[in-house]
Amino acid sequence: MSNIRNLRCLLLGFSLDETILATAIDGFHRSHRYEVIADAVACRRAGIGEAASYKSAVVKVISNFARIQESPVLIAASGRMAV
């Protein structure tokens, strides 16, 4: 990652509260800059309240370590940059 600083690194997937959070924090401490696509991430926590509010809370924590984007913004920008 240190050698590809000009590359836009996006994080998305299912394990928001485990893998994506850990990657964003670790990358932040190593001076890597990630962007999390908020509407392309999900998590599953059995027995913890409403899933949408849990996801919102985790995304808010991640925003301290990575930039948060929505997919329409990424799609609109895709013609102007290489992803």
Protein Blocks (a to p, Z undefined) as FASTA:
>chain_A
ZZmmmbccddedjklmlmmmmmmmmmmmnopacdddfklcccddehiacfklmmmmmmmm
mmmmbccddfklmmmmmmmpcZZ
